[in-house]
């Protein structure tokens, strides 16, 4: 159960990085979204149900055969979302190469902004 929730947390963190979290600065360099009222993070209502399945491959490097698992979803989730968006944009000859994926970035990639 602990591993399942560590994985879910990592996945949500990766989805947040891909779709929500952005540090914004004014033209003068002032950080403008320094509170959680202005800096978006994923909340439970924005997240999908995440079904976890396990493929166990014990390691010989520890007595228990255990290894880290919690951060596995963080990088993979962001990459999956970015790849999916780029697959959707491909027929239009557009790509995005950075996260977060904002509506403005999508419109700019489509040359409509």
MDTraj code that builds the backbone (N, CA, C; nanometers):
import mdtraj as md
import numpy as np

residues = "UNK UNK UNK UNK UNK UNK UNK UNK UNK UNK UNK UNK UNK UNK UNK UNK UNK UNK UNK UNK UNK UNK UNK UNK UNK UNK UNK UNK UNK UNK UNK UNK UNK UNK UNK UNK UNK UNK UNK UNK UNK UNK UNK UNK UNK UNK UNK UNK UNK UNK UNK UNK UNK UNK UNK UNK UNK UNK UNK UNK UNK UNK UNK UNK UNK UNK UNK UNK UNK UNK UNK UNK UNK UNK UNK UNK UNK UNK UNK UNK UNK UNK UNK UNK UNK UNK UNK UNK UNK UNK UNK UNK UNK UNK UNK UNK UNK UNK UNK UNK UNK UNK UNK UNK UNK UNK UNK UNK UNK UNK UNK UNK UNK".split()
xyz = np.array([
    [0.0820, -0.1181, 0.0000],
    [0.0000, 0.0000, 0.0000],
    [0.0874, 0.1260, 0.0000],
    [0.1968, 0.1258, 0.0744],
    [0.2867, 0.2410, 0.0752],
    [0.3453, 0.2665, -0.0631],
    [0.3857, 0.1614, -0.1309],
    [0.4430, 0.1750, -0.2648],
    [0.3384, 0.2307, -0.3610],
    [0.2153, 0.1800, -0.3530],
    [0.1090, 0.2290, -0.4410],
    [0.0923, 0.3805, -0.4252],
    [0.0868, 0.4271, -0.3017],
    [0.0647, 0.5695, -0.2782],
    [0.1882, 0.6524, -0.3144],
    [0.3083, 0.5977, -0.2968],
    [0.4285, 0.6680, -0.3422],
    [0.4247, 0.6843, -0.4935],
    [0.3849, 0.5807, -0.5641],
    [0.3751, 0.5889, -0.7100],
    [0.2696, 0.6904, -0.7516],
    [0.1522, 0.6852, -0.6895],
    [0.0470, 0.7813, -0.7224],
    [0.0949, 0.9252, -0.6981],
    [0.1616, 0.9466, -0.5878],
    [0.2139, 1.0797, -0.5574],
    [0.3142, 1.1262, -0.6611],
    [0.4028, 1.0382, -0.7031],
    [0.5000, 1.0736, -0.8067],
    [0.4338, 1.1046, -0.9391],
    [0.3333, 1.0270, -0.9754],
    [0.2605, 1.0500, -1.1009],
    [0.1885, 1.1841, -1.0973],
    [0.1210, 1.2123, -0.9859],
    [0.0512, 1.3404, -0.9730],
    [0.1509, 1.4555, -0.9783],
    [0.2664, 1.4384, -0.9168],
    [0.3694, 1.5422, -0.9213],
    [0.4144, 1.5650, -1.0663],
    [0.4322, 1.4577, -1.1415],
    [0.4712, 1.4699, -1.2816],
    [0.3629, 1.5343, -1.3664],
    [0.2364, 1.4996, -1.3421],
    [0.1260, 1.5625, -1.4149],
    [0.1168, 1.7114, -1.3816],
    [0.1411, 1.7443, -1.2550],
    [0.1413, 1.8850, -1.2149],
    [0.2491, 1.9636, -1.2873],
    [0.3678, 1.9064, -1.2971],
    [0.4768, 1.9732, -1.3676],
    [0.4438, 1.9902, -1.5159],
    [0.3788, 1.8914, -1.5740],
    [0.3471, 1.8961, -1.7169],
    [0.2359, 1.9948, -1.7493],
    [0.1379, 2.0088, -1.6612],
    [0.0166, 2.0825, -1.6975],
    [-0.0153, 2.2049, -1.6124],
    [0.0391, 2.2146, -1.4930],
    [-0.0054, 2.3195, -1.4012],
    [0.1056, 2.4155, -1.3564],
    [0.2156, 2.3616, -1.3104],
    [0.3121, 2.4391, -1.2332],
    [0.4052, 2.5203, -1.3226],
    [0.4029, 2.6519, -1.3014],
    [0.4862, 2.7416, -1.3803],
    [0.5278, 2.8600, -1.2944],
    [0.6555, 2.8885, -1.2912],
    [0.7048, 3.0089, -1.2242],
    [0.6962, 3.1231, -1.3252],
    [0.6210, 3.2261, -1.2916],
    [0.6034, 3.3395, -1.3823],
    [0.6694, 3.4628, -1.3222],
    [0.7275, 3.5425, -1.4113],
    [0.7980, 3.6639, -1.3708],
    [0.7483, 3.7820, -1.4529],
    [0.7491, 3.8990, -1.3927],
    [0.7126, 4.0208, -1.4649],
    [0.8279, 4.0608, -1.5562],
    [0.8048, 4.1603, -1.6399],
    [0.9094, 4.2090, -1.7304],
    [1.0304, 4.2615, -1.6538],
    [1.0081, 4.3059, -1.5288],
    [1.1195, 4.3571, -1.4482],
    [1.1874, 4.2473, -1.3659],
    [1.1415, 4.1212, -1.3824],
    [1.2046, 4.0104, -1.3124],
    [1.1433, 3.9760, -1.1787],
    [1.0307, 4.0374, -1.1441],
    [0.9631, 4.0103, -1.0172],
    [0.8827, 3.8807, -1.0278],
    [0.9024, 3.7916, -0.9326],
    [0.8261, 3.6668, -0.9265],
    [0.6813, 3.7015, -0.8957],
    [0.5870, 3.6622, -0.9821],
    [0.4495, 3.7098, -0.9678],
    [0.3497, 3.6054, -0.9190],
    [0.3884, 3.4810, -0.9087],
    [0.2928, 3.3820, -0.8580],
    [0.3539, 3.3019, -0.7435],
    [0.3919, 3.3741, -0.6396],
    [0.4617, 3.3141, -0.5273],
    [0.3744, 3.2537, -0.4191],
    [0.2417, 3.2572, -0.4359],
    [0.1558, 3.1947, -0.3361],
    [0.0742, 3.0846, -0.4032],
    [0.0187, 2.9963, -0.3233],
    [-0.0626, 2.8877, -0.3797],
    [-0.1940, 2.9391, -0.4368],
    [-0.2276, 3.0657, -0.4128],
    [-0.3452, 3.1248, -0.4763],
    [-0.3168, 3.1539, -0.6232],
    [-0.1886, 3.1740, -0.6566],
    [-0.1493, 3.2089, -0.7933],
    [-0.0685, 3.1004, -0.8632],
    [-0.0058, 3.0127, -0.7879],
    [0.0767, 2.9053, -0.8433],
    [-0.0074, 2.7791, -0.8443],
    [-0.0429, 2.7326, -0.9625],
    [-0.1346, 2.6194, -0.9714],
    [-0.0648, 2.4874, -0.9415],
    [-0.1282, 2.4073, -0.8617],
    [-0.0848, 2.2702, -0.8358],
    [-0.2063, 2.1797, -0.8548],
    [-0.1854, 2.0549, -0.8919],
    [-0.3003, 1.9662, -0.9122],
    [-0.3713, 1.9360, -0.7813],
    [-0.5011, 1.9404, -0.7889],
    [-0.5856, 1.9072, -0.6746],
    [-0.6537, 1.7740, -0.7052],
    [-0.7125, 1.7091, -0.6051],
    [-0.7734, 1.5775, -0.6293],
    [-0.8745, 1.5736, -0.7434],
    [-0.9509, 1.6789, -0.7628],
    [-1.0527, 1.6786, -0.8680],
    [-0.9935, 1.6807, -1.0081],
    [-0.8699, 1.7272, -1.0236],
    [-0.8080, 1.7316, -1.1564],
    [-0.7358, 1.6026, -1.1924],
    [-0.7187, 1.5150, -1.0988],
    [-0.6380, 1.3956, -1.1221],
    [-0.7236, 1.2754, -1.1590],
    [-0.6725, 1.1951, -1.2497],
    [-0.7463, 1.0735, -1.2875],
    [-0.7318, 0.9656, -1.1801],
    [-0.8172, 0.8653, -1.1869],
    [-0.7952, 0.7472, -1.1041],
    [-0.6706, 0.6780, -1.1575],
    [-0.5823, 0.6394, -1.0706],
    [-0.4569, 0.5772, -1.1114],
    [-0.4560, 0.4345, -1.0590],
    [-0.4560, 0.3391, -1.1494],
    [-0.4537, 0.1977, -1.1138],
    [-0.3075, 0.1523, -1.1156],
    [-0.2633, 0.0927, -1.0076],
    [-0.1240, 0.0495, -0.9929],
    [-0.1162, -0.1021, -1.0062],
    [-0.0214, -0.1481, -1.0847],
    [0.0102, -0.2909, -1.0942],
    [0.1593, -0.3061, -1.0672],
    [0.1991, -0.4193, -1.0145],
    [0.3393, -0.4380, -0.9763],
    [0.4059, -0.5491, -1.0566],
    [0.5281, -0.5225, -1.0951],
    [0.6169, -0.6251, -1.1489],
    [0.7391, -0.6207, -1.0573],
    [0.7532, -0.7200, -0.9734],
    [0.8597, -0.7186, -0.8731],
    [0.9864, -0.7808, -0.9277],
    [1.0947, -0.7069, -0.9146],
    [1.2269, -0.7554, -0.9529],
    [1.3229, -0.7223, -0.8395],
    [1.3351, -0.8106, -0.7409],
    [1.4220, -0.7839, -0.6261],
    [1.5672, -0.7606, -0.6692],
    [1.6356, -0.6797, -0.5919],
    [1.7761, -0.6531, -0.6179],
    [1.8631, -0.7324, -0.5210],
    [1.9786, -0.7706, -0.5659],
    [2.0733, -0.8416, -0.4794],
    [2.1582, -0.7439, -0.3979],
    [2.1379, -0.6136, -0.4181],
    [2.2202, -0.5121, -0.3527],
    [2.1777, -0.4784, -0.2106],
    [2.0602, -0.5263, -0.1667],
    [2.0159, -0.5012, -0.0293],
    [1.9698, -0.6327, 0.0321],
    [1.9704, -0.6396, 0.1638],
    [1.9313, -0.7630, 0.2328],
    [1.7863, -0.8015, 0.2065],
    [1.6981, -0.7022, 0.1974],
    [1.5568, -0.7297, 0.1746],
    [1.5225, -0.7463, 0.0258],
    [1.6170, -0.7109, -0.0605],
    [1.5879, -0.7136, -0.2032],
    [1.5095, -0.5920, -0.2484],
    [1.4949, -0.4925, -0.1591],
    [1.4136, -0.3742, -0.1872],
    [1.4950, -0.2652, -0.2553],
    [1.4250, -0.1815, -0.3272],
    [1.4861, -0.0641, -0.3891],
    [1.3839, 0.0487, -0.3942],
    [1.4276, 0.1687, -0.4277],
    [1.3387, 0.2843, -0.4312],
    [1.2353, 0.2737, -0.5411],
    [1.1172, 0.3338, -0.5170],
    [1.0107, 0.3255, -0.6158],
    [0.9325, 0.4559, -0.6280],
    [0.9307, 0.5377, -0.5264],
    [0.8393, 0.6513, -0.5196],
    [0.8541, 0.7550, -0.6280],
    [0.9754, 0.7793, -0.6740],
    [0.9937, 0.8852, -0.7723],
    [0.9804, 0.8359, -0.9163],
    [0.9476, 0.7101, -0.9347],
    [0.9415, 0.6520, -1.0688],
    [0.8425, 0.7233, -1.1598],
    [0.7279, 0.7651, -1.1092],
    [0.6267, 0.8262, -1.1937],
    [0.6485, 0.9724, -1.2242],
    [0.7344, 1.0394, -1.1488],
    [0.7473, 1.1841, -1.1625],
    [0.7929, 1.2250, -1.3020],
    [0.9068, 1.1761, -1.3466],
    [0.9588, 1.2133, -1.4785],
    [0.8788, 1.1479, -1.5899],
    [0.8374, 1.0251, -1.5698],
    [0.7653, 0.9531, -1.6749],
    [0.6311, 1.0180, -1.7054],
    [0.5596, 1.0641, -1.6048],
    [0.4275, 1.1244, -1.6276],
    [0.4392, 1.2503, -1.7121],
    [0.5351, 1.3362, -1.6807],
    [0.5538, 1.4586, -1.7597],
    [0.5886, 1.4259, -1.9039],
    [0.6788, 1.3312, -1.9219],
    [0.7201, 1.2924, -2.0578],
    [0.6037, 1.2322, -2.1358],
    [0.5232, 1.1497, -2.0701],
    [0.4070, 1.0885, -2.1376],
    [0.3080, 1.1939, -2.1840],
    [0.2788, 1.2919, -2.0984],
    [0.1842, 1.3964, -2.1354],
    [0.2397, 1.4798, -2.2502],
    [0.3656, 1.5180, -2.2429],
    [0.4256, 1.5975, -2.3500],
    [0.4261, 1.5201, -2.4814],
    [0.4584, 1.3913, -2.4773],
    [0.4551, 1.3102, -2.5988],
    [0.3140, 1.2991, -2.6546],
    [0.2148, 1.2828, -2.5684],
    [0.0757, 1.2735, -2.6143],
    [0.0309, 1.4035, -2.6801],
    [0.0658, 1.5156, -2.6201],
    [0.0297, 1.6450, -2.6795],
    [0.0985, 1.6604, -2.8150],
    [0.2261, 1.6253, -2.8227],
    [0.2969, 1.6363, -2.9506],
    [0.2399, 1.5414, -3.0559],
    [0.1949, 1.4232, -3.0149],
    [0.1273, 1.3338, -3.1099],
    [0.0004, 1.3999, -3.1635],
    [-0.0741, 1.4675, -3.0771],
    [-0.1968, 1.5346, -3.1196],
    [-0.1677, 1.6541, -3.2098],
    [-0.0549, 1.7208, -3.1878],
    [-0.0191, 1.8379, -3.2681],
    [0.0482, 1.8014, -3.4001],
    [0.1002, 1.6804, -3.4108],
    [0.1774, 1.6393, -3.5293],
    [0.1042, 1.6607, -3.6618],
    [-0.0242, 1.6282, -3.6725],
    [-0.0919, 1.6516, -3.8008],
    [-0.0940, 1.7985, -3.8439],
    [-0.0713, 1.8884, -3.7493],
    [-0.0699, 2.0314, -3.7792],
    [0.0721, 2.0846, -3.7976],
    [0.1716, 1.9956, -3.7944],
    [0.3110, 2.0360, -3.8089],
    [0.3622, 2.1160, -3.6906],
    [0.3054, 2.0941, -3.5738],
    [0.3410, 2.1714, -3.4548],
    [0.3996, 2.0804, -3.3474],
    [0.4880, 2.1359, -3.2669],
    [0.5428, 2.0649, -3.1521],
    [0.5637, 2.1623, -3.0372],
    [0.5688, 2.1061, -2.9180],
    [0.6033, 2.1806, -2.7966],
    [0.7203, 2.1071, -2.7347],
    [0.8202, 2.1819, -2.6871],
    [0.9385, 2.1152, -2.6333],
    [0.9710, 2.1530, -2.4900],
    [0.8721, 2.2057, -2.4172],
    [0.8971, 2.2388, -2.2772],
    [0.7680, 2.2271, -2.1976],
    [0.7830, 2.2080, -2.0688],
    [0.6693, 2.2038, -1.9788],
    [0.6772, 2.3243, -1.8865],
    [0.5675, 2.3701, -1.8324],
    [0.4339, 2.3159, -1.8432],
    [0.3727, 2.3448, -1.9802],
    [0.2810, 2.2596, -2.0184],
    [0.2104, 2.2738, -2.1446],
    [0.0901, 2.3627, -2.1171],
    [0.1014, 2.4880, -2.1528],
    [-0.0055, 2.5839, -2.1271],
    [-0.0892, 2.6028, -2.2534],
    [-0.2119, 2.6511, -2.2380],
    [-0.2910, 2.6819, -2.3571],
    [-0.2186, 2.7791, -2.4508],
    [-0.1486, 2.8775, -2.3945],
    [-0.0758, 2.9736, -2.4778],
    [0.0330, 2.9040, -2.5604],
    [0.1021, 2.8068, -2.5023],
    [0.2045, 2.7337, -2.5772],
    [0.1439, 2.6514, -2.6899],
    [0.0281, 2.5932, -2.6640],
    [-0.0388, 2.5152, -2.7690],
    [-0.0790, 2.6077, -2.8834],
    [-0.1404, 2.7216, -2.8504],
    [-0.1809, 2.8163, -2.9543],
    [-0.0612, 2.8701, -3.0313],
    [0.0477, 2.8981, -2.9610],
    [0.1691, 2.9470, -3.0281],
    [0.2253, 2.8406, -3.1219],
    [0.2280, 2.7143, -3.0772],
    [0.2771, 2.6060, -3.1620],
    [0.1915, 2.5923, -3.2873],
    [0.0619, 2.6183, -3.2742],
    [-0.0305, 2.6115, -3.3873],
    [-0.0325, 2.7407, -3.4690],
    [0.0511, 2.8374, -3.4295],
    [0.0595, 2.9684, -3.4943],
    [-0.0751, 3.0409, -3.4953],
    [-0.1450, 3.0319, -3.3826],
    [-0.2741, 3.0997, -3.3679],
    [-0.2730, 3.1972, -3.2530],
    [-0.1540, 3.2345, -3.2068],
    [-0.1437, 3.3258, -3.0937],
    [-0.0335, 3.4242, -3.1168],
])
top = md.Topology()
chain = top.add_chain()
for i, resn in enumerate(residues, 1):
    res = top.add_residue(resn, chain, resSeq=i)
    for name in ("N", "CA", "C"):
        top.add_atom(name, md.element.get_by_symbol(name[0]), res)
traj = md.Trajectory(xyz[None], top)
